[in-house]
Amino acid sequence: MKKLSIIALLLAVVSLLFGQPQLASADALSGHAHENGLRYLISKNALVADANGSYRPNDNVTRGEFASYLAKVMNLETNNGMAFTDVPDTYVYAKEIQLAATAGIITGYTDGSFKPDAAISRQHMAIMLERAIDYLKIPKGTSSITFKDNASIIKEYRSAVAIGAHLGIIIGSDGYFMPEKNATIGQAATFIQRLMLLAGDAGADFSTYAIKEISNGTLVGNQGFTSFEAADKALTKNTQVIVQKDKIVKMTSGYVVTNNYVALYSETIKDQIAVAGNTEMEYISSDAAQVKVRLAGQVGYLKQADVTLIPFSLSKGRSYYSNENGEIKHTLYDYTTNKYSSSYVYGKAPAFMKQGEKYYSWNGIYFTNGNSSSKGEAYNYYQFLPARATTQYTAEEIDAYIMNKLAEMESTGITLYKDATTKSKLIGLGQTLKEVEANSHINAMLILALAQHESAYGMSDHAQNLNNLFGLYVYDTNPLNKKFDSVAANINELVDKFLQPNYITPGGAPGKNYANGAVVGSKALGFNVKYASDPYWGAKIAGHYYRAEKALGFKDAKNPYKIGLTTTSGLNVRIDTSTSNSPLFTYARSGMPVIVINTNINGWYEVLSDKLHPGSAYISKDYIQFIDTVK
């Protein structure tokens, strides 16, 4: 069954609540524990009032009634004329019972009867619901759920009960299912409503909206509305929020956290960006269906179901930056456990950061305090150093660092790093990395930092078993266990099929748009925009480079490159200081990091070309803004 649009859903709800005459006579159902389910059956003409105008919600439901409810809400149409000995054609539910039997939802008894007027037990209802689940092709998954009275359930029906409970259709009481107890019409209505919600029937959703006010860290009040639009029009204070089933769906200010992995379509770069669960984003606005967010400058929309909205005044904790003994530390908050979960250091702390204070940033560049007051701007050198840079460390120095780092990891006693000094796939990579740097013009230390992060210092299963140091082809949604002949082959594949054509060279390969700046970067720019769903992946890679520098004496930081950002889109990079020849390449976006190697040219800067190019490259000096990097 196809899902209806949110507009159709809202119109259906309004129509169901206000527009259909039969609901007017159902006012006696208001406040009933199964009101929504009952109103749903009424809206489908599955439940009709008796001669006294009553819907008998507390009466036991019969087998015939339950079969008819399912047939009507599922819109069953195929009828092969299957008959039961005790269901004549004149029986009030004969047609619906035949339809349900044709669909395989009911089977009757061995004597050919169906016993339509018998009250249905909860366990018999569970088996019918499971058959309906199969008919509607609702994924069942697996379940080991059992109730305290599991032994009392007919053995053949236990699986159906477990599946129903797993999907949230069936709910027991105090751990008991009470299989032989008869179900009421109200209970049956609720079970069927839950079934059809899983099937995607928007008409089964009778949820309403409410306005609540933030007071002393809690939500108070419960002014109800039948639609988001009505609630939105009634908002009068910045401290008010709109909730749906206790979930905040609109607020004045705050932040948004992803509940799971999502794909954000960025209106900024006109491309999809993978975003990991537990990612914090700026809240811009929202409606009933979606939330407009800003992730490190990338503006796009996400479904309400995929995110949690958190007003600042209700925040229990939030990821923050701090100055720890002169280094910048990023401490992450886990919204699934409501605890601070991990932290990492990735460089020197900028001068404006004071020890003992917390700082916040949406992109790792612009920092504020807890009151959102600006405190400063900082570009981490290793995070925004273009890949064409050359490290000053030799192969021997890189190898020595690798062995020292592996010994450090081995000494932690963590099982993953057992025998790292003899088994790690990073051992002896110095010469290979320097050869790649010389031939492909990609920083050897940058590749090492990437390998350390993605392969757990060469000790991950993919590294050990597949020679895969970089998670190549290991996607969030469809991992591929490709084995490489050697680590060197894996590095060459990274360079030749990923970094060089798609992530470094502006424009990328045909049909791909991965080149968002030749730096590890963040979700704002660089490899991190498309390479990894973790929004802090680029900063974590930078941290590996920084720690290597710290161990080796900061040779690269003491003789740094001059980095600038382009200031206009459509910027041409040329092979000489003239506009008469065709450009070497063009930066589609502004804000792209470049390494400037010569400023003493009239009107031009000589730069390291992001496109692999043996000669010089030039950019008009009018379109480069230098940045101070922290290193």
QUIQUIRA-V879710 format. One record per residue. RES is the residue in one small letter. SS is DSSP state (A for helix, B for strand, O for the rest). D_LAST is the distance of its C-alpha to the last C-alpha in Angstrom with 2 decimals. Layout:
res=RES ss=SS d_last=D_LAST
res=RES ss=SS d_last=D_LAST
This chain:
res=m ss=O d_last=57.04
res=k ss=O d_last=54.65
res=k ss=O d_last=52.53
res=l ss=O d_last=53.51
res=s ss=O d_last=51.16
res=i ss=A d_last=50.00
res=i ss=A d_last=52.31
res=a ss=A d_last=55.20
res=l ss=A d_last=54.29
res=l ss=A d_last=54.40
res=l ss=A d_last=57.61
res=a ss=A d_last=59.09
res=v ss=A d_last=58.28
res=v ss=A d_last=59.73
res=s ss=A d_last=62.75
res=l ss=A d_last=63.28
res=l ss=A d_last=63.10
res=f ss=A d_last=65.10
res=g ss=A d_last=66.74
res=q ss=O d_last=68.89
res=p ss=A d_last=72.30
res=q ss=A d_last=72.43
res=l ss=A d_last=69.48
res=a ss=A d_last=71.40
res=s ss=O d_last=73.79
res=a ss=O d_last=70.97
res=d ss=A d_last=70.17
res=a ss=A d_last=71.52
res=l ss=A d_last=68.46
res=s ss=O d_last=66.10
res=g ss=O d_last=64.27
res=h ss=O d_last=65.47
res=a ss=O d_last=63.02
res=h ss=O d_last=63.26
res=e ss=A d_last=63.57
res=n ss=A d_last=60.87
res=g ss=A d_last=62.28
res=l ss=A d_last=65.80
res=r ss=A d_last=64.91
res=y ss=A d_last=63.22
res=l ss=A d_last=66.42
res=i ss=A d_last=68.45
res=s ss=A d_last=66.30
res=k ss=O d_last=67.01
res=n ss=O d_last=70.75
res=a ss=O d_last=70.52
res=l ss=O d_last=71.67
res=v ss=O d_last=74.65
res=a ss=O d_last=76.55
res=d ss=O d_last=79.89
res=a ss=O d_last=83.16
res=n ss=O d_last=82.18
res=g ss=O d_last=78.85
res=s ss=O d_last=76.88
res=y ss=O d_last=74.06
res=r ss=O d_last=74.87
res=p ss=O d_last=71.23
res=n ss=O d_last=72.33
res=d ss=O d_last=75.03
res=n ss=B d_last=74.53
res=v ss=O d_last=73.46
res=t ss=B d_last=75.81
res=r ss=A d_last=74.97
res=g ss=A d_last=76.35
res=e ss=A d_last=74.37
res=f ss=A d_last=71.09
res=a ss=A d_last=71.77
res=s ss=A d_last=72.59
res=y ss=A d_last=69.39
res=l ss=A d_last=67.31
res=a ss=A d_last=69.36
res=k ss=A d_last=68.98
res=v ss=A d_last=65.29
res=m ss=O d_last=64.43
res=n ss=O d_last=66.72
res=l ss=O d_last=68.61
res=e ss=O d_last=71.05
res=t ss=O d_last=72.31
res=n ss=O d_last=75.65
res=n ss=O d_last=77.60
res=g ss=O d_last=80.39
res=m ss=O d_last=79.61
res=a ss=O d_last=82.10
res=f ss=O d_last=82.67
res=t ss=O d_last=86.14
res=d ss=O d_last=85.63
res=v ss=O d_last=83.80
res=p ss=O d_last=86.43
res=d ss=O d_last=85.55
res=t ss=O d_last=86.75
res=y ss=O d_last=84.21
res=v ss=O d_last=81.87
res=y ss=O d_last=78.72
res=a ss=A d_last=80.31
res=k ss=A d_last=78.26
res=e ss=A d_last=74.89
res=i ss=A d_last=75.88
res=q ss=A d_last=76.77
res=l ss=A d_last=73.47
res=a ss=A d_last=71.50
res=a ss=A d_last=73.63
res=t ss=A d_last=73.08
res=a ss=O d_last=69.31
res=g ss=O d_last=69.65
res=i ss=O d_last=68.52
res=i ss=O d_last=71.85
res=t ss=O d_last=74.29
res=g ss=O d_last=77.18
res=y ss=O d_last=79.33
res=t ss=O d_last=81.22
res=d ss=O d_last=84.52
res=g ss=O d_last=83.31
res=s ss=O d_last=82.83
res=f ss=O d_last=79.79
res=k ss=O d_last=81.04
res=p ss=O d_last=79.53
res=d ss=O d_last=80.86
res=a ss=O d_last=79.52
res=a ss=B d_last=76.62
res=i ss=O d_last=73.47
res=s ss=B d_last=71.74
res=r ss=A d_last=67.99
res=q ss=A d_last=67.73
res=h ss=A d_last=69.78
res=m ss=A d_last=67.61
res=a ss=A d_last=64.49
res=i ss=A d_last=65.92
res=m ss=A d_last=66.77
res=l ss=A d_last=63.26
res=e ss=A d_last=61.79
res=r ss=A d_last=64.06
res=a ss=A d_last=62.94
res=i ss=A d_last=59.29
res=d ss=A d_last=60.17
res=y ss=A d_last=62.12
res=l ss=O d_last=59.24
res=k ss=O d_last=56.82
res=i ss=O d_last=54.49
res=p ss=O d_last=52.09
res=k ss=O d_last=53.38
res=g ss=O d_last=50.83
res=t ss=O d_last=51.99
res=s ss=O d_last=52.91
res=s ss=O d_last=54.09
res=i ss=O d_last=54.90
res=t ss=O d_last=58.11
res=f ss=O d_last=60.15
res=k ss=O d_last=62.08
res=d ss=O d_last=65.29
res=n ss=A d_last=64.07
res=a ss=A d_last=67.21
res=s ss=A d_last=69.34
res=i ss=O d_last=67.81
res=i ss=O d_last=69.82
res=k ss=A d_last=68.03
res=e ss=A d_last=67.76
res=y ss=A d_last=66.19
res=r ss=A d_last=63.45
res=s ss=A d_last=60.94
res=a ss=A d_last=61.68
res=v ss=A d_last=61.18
res=a ss=A d_last=57.87
res=i ss=A d_last=56.59
res=g ss=A d_last=57.77
res=a ss=A d_last=56.00
res=h ss=A d_last=52.79
res=l ss=O d_last=52.75
res=g ss=O d_last=53.51
res=i ss=O d_last=56.96
res=i ss=O d_last=58.90
res=i ss=O d_last=58.19
res=g ss=O d_last=60.35
res=s ss=B d_last=61.11
res=d ss=O d_last=59.93
res=g ss=O d_last=59.19
res=y ss=B d_last=62.65
res=f ss=O d_last=63.49
res=m ss=O d_last=67.24
res=p ss=O d_last=68.17
res=e ss=O d_last=71.90
res=k ss=O d_last=71.51
res=n ss=B d_last=72.43
res=a ss=O d_last=69.81
res=t ss=B d_last=70.50
res=i ss=A d_last=70.30
res=g ss=A d_last=67.33
res=q ss=A d_last=65.46
res=a ss=A d_last=66.30
res=a ss=A d_last=65.00
res=t ss=A d_last=61.64
res=f ss=A d_last=61.29
res=i ss=A d_last=62.11
res=q ss=A d_last=59.75
res=r ss=A d_last=56.86
res=l ss=A d_last=57.97
res=m ss=A d_last=57.94
res=l ss=A d_last=54.56
res=l ss=A d_last=53.19
res=a ss=O d_last=55.16
res=g ss=O d_last=53.40
res=d ss=O d_last=56.34
res=a ss=A d_last=54.84
res=g ss=A d_last=58.22
res=a ss=A d_last=57.75
res=d ss=O d_last=54.90
res=f ss=O d_last=56.47
res=s ss=O d_last=53.33
res=t ss=O d_last=53.20
res=y ss=B d_last=50.60
res=a ss=B d_last=50.38
res=i ss=B d_last=48.72
res=k ss=B d_last=47.28
res=e ss=B d_last=45.69
res=i ss=B d_last=42.70
res=s ss=B d_last=44.08
res=n ss=O d_last=42.53
res=g ss=O d_last=40.20
res=t ss=B d_last=42.98
res=l ss=B d_last=44.80
res=v ss=B d_last=48.36
res=g ss=B d_last=51.21
res=n ss=B d_last=52.37
res=q ss=B d_last=53.78
res=g ss=B d_last=54.64
res=f ss=B d_last=54.68
res=t ss=O d_last=55.87
res=s ss=O d_last=53.11
res=f ss=A d_last=49.50
res=e ss=A d_last=50.67
res=a ss=A d_last=53.09
res=a ss=A d_last=50.53
res=d ss=A d_last=48.02
res=k ss=A d_last=50.67
res=a ss=A d_last=51.40
res=l ss=O d_last=47.90
res=t ss=O d_last=48.12
res=k ss=O d_last=45.27
res=n ss=O d_last=41.49
res=t ss=O d_last=41.93
res=q ss=B d_last=44.02
res=v ss=B d_last=43.08
res=i ss=B d_last=45.12
res=v ss=B d_last=45.58
res=q ss=B d_last=47.34
res=k ss=O d_last=48.47
res=d ss=O d_last=46.16
res=k ss=B d_last=43.13
res=i ss=B d_last=41.42
res=v ss=B d_last=41.62
res=k ss=B d_last=40.86
res=m ss=O d_last=39.11
res=t ss=O d_last=38.02
res=s ss=O d_last=34.35
res=g ss=O d_last=32.18
res=y ss=B d_last=30.25
res=v ss=B d_last=31.32
res=v ss=B d_last=30.72
res=t ss=B d_last=31.82
res=n ss=O d_last=34.56
res=n ss=O d_last=34.09
res=y ss=O d_last=32.61
res=v ss=B d_last=33.32
res=a ss=B d_last=33.05
res=l ss=B d_last=31.98
res=y ss=B d_last=33.27
res=s ss=B d_last=30.80
res=e ss=O d_last=32.71
res=t ss=O d_last=29.53
res=i ss=O d_last=29.24
res=k ss=O d_last=32.79
res=d ss=B d_last=31.86
res=q ss=B d_last=31.89
res=i ss=B d_last=28.76
res=a ss=B d_last=29.03
res=v ss=B d_last=28.00
res=a ss=O d_last=28.17
res=g ss=O d_last=30.29
res=n ss=O d_last=28.88
res=t ss=O d_last=26.52
res=e ss=B d_last=26.19
res=m ss=B d_last=26.89
res=e ss=B d_last=27.91
res=y ss=B d_last=31.68
res=i ss=B d_last=33.35
res=s ss=B d_last=37.03
res=s ss=B d_last=39.52
res=d ss=O d_last=43.12
res=a ss=O d_last=45.37
res=a ss=O d_last=43.96
res=q ss=B d_last=40.29
res=v ss=B d_last=37.17
res=k ss=B d_last=35.00
res=v ss=B d_last=31.30
res=r ss=B d_last=27.91
res=l ss=B d_last=25.20
res=a ss=O d_last=21.79
res=g ss=O d_last=23.93
res=q ss=B d_last=26.38
res=v ss=B d_last=29.83
res=g ss=B d_last=32.62
res=y ss=B d_last=35.40
res=l ss=B d_last=35.98
res=k ss=B d_last=39.27
res=q ss=A d_last=40.10
res=a ss=A d_last=40.91
res=d ss=A d_last=37.41
res=v ss=B d_last=35.54
res=t ss=B d_last=35.82
res=l ss=B d_last=35.62
res=i ss=B d_last=34.35
res=p ss=O d_last=34.94
res=f ss=A d_last=32.33
res=s ss=A d_last=35.17
res=l ss=A d_last=36.08
res=s ss=O d_last=32.66
res=k ss=O d_last=32.84
res=g ss=O d_last=29.14
res=r ss=O d_last=26.10
res=s ss=O d_last=22.66
res=y ss=B d_last=20.07
res=y ss=B d_last=16.51
res=s ss=B d_last=16.03
res=n ss=B d_last=14.02
res=e ss=B d_last=15.04
res=n ss=O d_last=14.54
res=g ss=O d_last=11.16
res=e ss=B d_last=9.94
res=i ss=B d_last=10.72
res=k ss=B d_last=13.99
res=h ss=B d_last=16.19
res=t ss=B d_last=19.87
res=l ss=B d_last=22.37
res=y ss=B d_last=25.98
res=d ss=B d_last=28.85
res=y ss=O d_last=31.57
res=t ss=O d_last=34.13
res=t ss=O d_last=34.21
res=n ss=O d_last=32.96
res=k ss=B d_last=30.60
res=y ss=B d_last=26.90
res=s ss=B d_last=26.54
res=s ss=B d_last=23.11
res=s ss=B d_last=19.45
res=y ss=B d_last=16.19
res=v ss=B d_last=12.69
res=y ss=B d_last=9.95
res=g ss=B d_last=6.53
res=k ss=B d_last=5.79
res=a ss=O d_last=8.53
res=p ss=O d_last=8.86
res=a ss=O d_last=11.19
res=f ss=O d_last=14.24
res=m ss=O d_last=14.31
res=k ss=O d_last=16.93
res=q ss=B d_last=17.81
res=g ss=O d_last=21.00
res=e ss=O d_last=20.72
res=k ss=O d_last=20.50
res=y ss=B d_last=18.81
res=y ss=B d_last=19.92
res=s ss=O d_last=18.78
res=w ss=O d_last=20.75
res=n ss=O d_last=17.99
res=g ss=O d_last=14.63
res=i ss=O d_last=13.88
res=y ss=B d_last=16.56
res=f ss=B d_last=17.18
res=t ss=B d_last=20.53
res=n ss=O d_last=22.38
res=g ss=O d_last=25.48
res=n ss=O d_last=27.62
res=s ss=O d_last=25.61
res=s ss=O d_last=24.70
res=s ss=B d_last=21.54
res=k ss=B d_last=18.82
res=g ss=B d_last=15.93
res=e ss=B d_last=13.89
res=a ss=O d_last=10.27
res=y ss=B d_last=8.97
res=n ss=B d_last=6.58
res=y ss=O d_last=5.31
res=y ss=O d_last=7.48
res=q ss=O d_last=10.05
res=f ss=O d_last=10.76
res=l ss=O d_last=10.55
res=p ss=O d_last=14.34
res=a ss=O d_last=16.27
res=r ss=O d_last=17.87
res=a ss=O d_last=14.91
res=t ss=O d_last=16.00
res=t ss=O d_last=14.29
res=q ss=O d_last=15.23
res=y ss=O d_last=16.51
res=t ss=O d_last=20.30
res=a ss=A d_last=22.53
res=e ss=A d_last=23.53
res=e ss=A d_last=20.08
res=i ss=A d_last=19.45
res=d ss=A d_last=22.90
res=a ss=A d_last=22.42
res=y ss=A d_last=19.28
res=i ss=A d_last=21.32
res=m ss=A d_last=24.22
res=n ss=A d_last=22.35
res=k ss=A d_last=20.79
res=l ss=A d_last=24.27
res=a ss=A d_last=25.85
res=e ss=A d_last=23.57
res=m ss=A d_last=24.53
res=e ss=A d_last=28.14
res=s ss=O d_last=28.31
res=t ss=O d_last=27.70
res=g ss=O d_last=31.27
res=i ss=O d_last=30.48
res=t ss=A d_last=33.19
res=l ss=A d_last=30.96
res=y ss=A d_last=29.25
res=k ss=O d_last=32.56
res=d ss=O d_last=32.86
res=a ss=A d_last=29.41
res=t ss=A d_last=29.31
res=t ss=A d_last=32.45
res=k ss=A d_last=32.43
res=s ss=O d_last=28.93
res=k ss=O d_last=28.84
res=l ss=O d_last=25.45
res=i ss=O d_last=27.16
res=g ss=O d_last=27.35
res=l ss=O d_last=25.31
res=g ss=A d_last=23.30
res=q ss=A d_last=25.90
res=t ss=A d_last=26.39
res=l ss=A d_last=22.74
res=k ss=A d_last=22.55
res=e ss=A d_last=25.86
res=v ss=A d_last=24.68
res=e ss=A d_last=21.70
res=a ss=A d_last=24.25
res=n ss=A d_last=26.89
res=s ss=A d_last=25.23
res=h ss=O d_last=22.00
res=i ss=O d_last=19.78
res=n ss=O d_last=16.68
res=a ss=A d_last=18.07
res=m ss=A d_last=15.07
res=l ss=A d_last=14.96
res=i ss=A d_last=18.68
res=l ss=A d_last=18.41
res=a ss=A d_last=16.01
res=l ss=A d_last=18.57
res=a ss=A d_last=21.40
res=q ss=A d_last=20.19
res=h ss=A d_last=19.93
res=e ss=A d_last=23.14
res=s ss=A d_last=25.26
res=a ss=O d_last=24.46
res=y ss=O d_last=23.36
res=g ss=O d_last=26.43
res=m ss=O d_last=28.85
res=s ss=O d_last=29.70
res=d ss=A d_last=33.24
res=h ss=A d_last=32.27
res=a ss=A d_last=30.42
res=q ss=A d_last=33.21
res=n ss=A d_last=36.16
res=l ss=A d_last=35.08
res=n ss=O d_last=32.35
res=n ss=O d_last=30.22
res=l ss=O d_last=26.54
res=f ss=O d_last=25.33
res=g ss=O d_last=27.92
res=l ss=O d_last=29.55
res=y ss=O d_last=32.62
res=v ss=O d_last=31.99
res=y ss=O d_last=32.18
res=d ss=O d_last=32.44
res=t ss=O d_last=36.00
res=n ss=O d_last=37.37
res=p ss=O d_last=35.83
res=l ss=O d_last=37.11
res=n ss=O d_last=37.35
res=k ss=O d_last=37.08
res=k ss=O d_last=37.15
res=f ss=O d_last=35.51
res=d ss=O d_last=37.26
res=s ss=O d_last=34.17
res=v ss=A d_last=30.44
res=a ss=A d_last=30.15
res=a ss=A d_last=32.35
res=n ss=A d_last=30.17
res=i ss=A d_last=27.03
res=n ss=A d_last=29.14
res=e ss=A d_last=30.38
res=l ss=A d_last=26.90
res=v ss=A d_last=26.08
res=d ss=A d_last=29.53
res=k ss=A d_last=30.63
res=f ss=A d_last=27.58
res=l ss=A d_last=24.32
res=q ss=A d_last=25.98
res=p ss=A d_last=28.81
res=n ss=A d_last=27.63
res=y ss=A d_last=23.90
res=i ss=A d_last=22.61
res=t ss=O d_last=25.68
res=p ss=O d_last=26.25
res=g ss=O d_last=29.46
res=g ss=O d_last=29.50
res=a ss=O d_last=32.71
res=p ss=O d_last=35.97
res=g ss=O d_last=36.34
res=k ss=O d_last=32.69
res=n ss=O d_last=29.96
res=y ss=O d_last=26.84
res=a ss=O d_last=24.76
res=n ss=O d_last=22.76
res=g ss=O d_last=19.73
res=a ss=O d_last=18.44
res=v ss=O d_last=15.32
res=v ss=O d_last=15.50
res=g ss=O d_last=14.92
res=s ss=O d_last=17.20
res=k ss=O d_last=20.87
res=a ss=O d_last=20.18
res=l ss=O d_last=19.28
res=g ss=O d_last=18.54
res=f ss=A d_last=20.12
res=n ss=A d_last=20.11
res=v ss=A d_last=22.72
res=k ss=O d_last=25.30
res=y ss=O d_last=24.18
res=a ss=O d_last=24.14
res=s ss=O d_last=25.81
res=d ss=O d_last=23.19
res=p ss=O d_last=21.25
res=y ss=O d_last=18.17
res=w ss=A d_last=18.45
res=g ss=A d_last=15.49
res=a ss=A d_last=13.16
res=k ss=A d_last=14.90
res=i ss=A d_last=14.45
res=a ss=A d_last=10.67
res=g ss=A d_last=11.17
res=h ss=A d_last=13.23
res=y ss=A d_last=10.87
res=y ss=A d_last=8.24
res=r ss=A d_last=11.38
res=a ss=A d_last=12.63
res=e ss=A d_last=9.80
res=k ss=A d_last=10.36
res=a ss=A d_last=14.02
res=l ss=A d_last=14.04
res=g ss=O d_last=12.25
res=f ss=O d_last=8.81
res=k ss=A d_last=11.02
res=d ss=A d_last=9.26
res=a ss=A d_last=5.89
res=k ss=A d_last=8.56
res=n ss=O d_last=10.51
res=p ss=O d_last=8.65
res=y ss=O d_last=10.99
res=k ss=B d_last=12.08
res=i ss=B d_last=12.31
res=g ss=B d_last=15.22
res=l ss=B d_last=17.35
res=t ss=B d_last=21.08
res=t ss=O d_last=23.25
res=t ss=O d_last=26.55
res=s ss=O d_last=28.18
res=g ss=O d_last=30.32
res=l ss=B d_last=28.20
res=n ss=B d_last=29.56
res=v ss=B d_last=27.61
res=r ss=B d_last=29.98
res=i ss=O d_last=30.77
res=d ss=O d_last=31.68
res=t ss=O d_last=31.59
res=s ss=O d_last=34.65
res=t ss=O d_last=35.66
res=s ss=O d_last=38.91
res=n ss=O d_last=37.73
res=s ss=O d_last=36.75
res=p ss=O d_last=33.03
res=l ss=O d_last=31.10
res=f ss=B d_last=29.87
res=t ss=B d_last=29.26
res=y ss=B d_last=26.54
res=a ss=O d_last=28.65
res=r ss=O d_last=26.10
res=s ss=O d_last=24.01
res=g ss=O d_last=20.31
res=m ss=O d_last=19.52
res=p ss=B d_last=16.15
res=v ss=B d_last=16.89
res=i ss=B d_last=15.50
res=v ss=B d_last=17.27
res=i ss=B d_last=18.37
res=n ss=B d_last=21.04
res=t ss=B d_last=21.71
res=n ss=B d_last=24.91
res=i ss=B d_last=27.33
res=n ss=O d_last=29.80
res=g ss=O d_last=28.98
res=w ss=B d_last=26.68
res=y ss=B d_last=23.23
res=e ss=B d_last=23.07
res=v ss=B d_last=20.77
res=l ss=O d_last=20.27
res=s ss=O d_last=22.92
res=d ss=O d_last=22.27
res=k ss=O d_last=25.90
res=l ss=O d_last=26.58
res=h ss=O d_last=28.02
res=p ss=O d_last=28.81
res=g ss=O d_last=28.76
res=s ss=O d_last=26.76
res=a ss=B d_last=26.03
res=y ss=B d_last=26.07
res=i ss=B d_last=25.44
res=s ss=B d_last=27.04
res=k ss=A d_last=24.64
res=d ss=A d_last=26.30
res=y ss=A d_last=24.57
res=i ss=B d_last=20.88
res=q ss=B d_last=18.63
res=f ss=B d_last=15.25
res=i ss=O d_last=12.35
res=d ss=O d_last=9.50
res=t ss=B d_last=6.27
res=v ss=B d_last=3.80
res=k ss=O d_last=0.00
